[in-house]
Amino acid sequence: MNFVAYNVFRLNRAKRPVQTITGLTAALLRCVSLHVITIYHAQLMMVRSTAKLYDRHKTALIKAVQH
């Protein structure tokens, strides 16, 4: 990824602190987004597992009623 910065206000004294804050913010956002993706994936797997259990139970009930 290429990053282009424009020093619009010519603030050279604040360059280091701004870079530090920007880097920390980017790292925090990446960590949060990975956490959200992990939670979403876990919920999706739980829904799939529940659907399989329901399908097995329904099939067993249908077989029991037919016999």
C-alpha positions in Angstrom: 0.0 0.0 0.0 1.4 3.4 -0.9 0.6 6.3 1.4 1.0 9.9 0.1 1.0 12.7 2.7 0.6 16.4 1.9 1.9 18.8 4.4 -0.9 21.4 3.8 -0.3 23.5 6.9 3.5 23.1 7.0 3.5 21.8 10.6 6.9 20.1 10.8 7.0 20.3 14.6 3.9 18.1 14.9 5.0 15.6 12.4 6.3 12.9 14.8 3.4 13.0 17.3 0.9 13.0 14.5 2.6 10.0 12.9 2.6 8.2 16.2 -1.1 8.8 16.9 -2.0 7.9 13.3 0.0 4.6 13.6 -1.5 3.7 16.9 -5.0 4.5 15.6 -4.5 2.4 12.5 -3.2 -0.6 14.6 -6.2 -0.2 17.0 -8.7 -0.1 14.2 -7.1 -3.2 12.6 -7.3 -5.1 15.8 -10.9 -4.1 16.4 -11.9 -5.1 12.8 -10.2 -8.5 13.2 -12.0 -9.0 16.5 -15.4 -8.2 14.8 -14.6 -10.6 11.9 -13.8 -13.3 14.4 -17.0 -12.8 16.4 -19.0 -12.8 13.2 -17.4 -16.0 12.0 -18.1 -17.7 15.4 -21.7 -16.7 15.2 -22.1 -17.9 11.7 -20.6 -21.3 12.7 -23.0 -21.5 15.6 -26.0 -20.8 13.3 -24.9 -23.5 10.9 -24.4 -26.0 13.7 -27.9 -25.2 15.1 -29.4 -25.6 11.7 -27.8 -29.0 11.3 -29.1 -30.1 14.8 -32.6 -28.9 13.9 -32.5 -30.7 10.6 -31.4 -34.0 12.2 -34.1 -33.7 14.9 -36.8 -32.9 12.3 -35.7 -35.9 10.1 -35.8 -38.2 13.2 -39.3 -37.0 14.0 -40.5 -37.5 10.5 -39.1 -41.0 10.4 -40.7 -41.8 13.8 -44.1 -40.6 12.7 -43.9 -42.5 9.4 -43.3 -45.9 11.2 
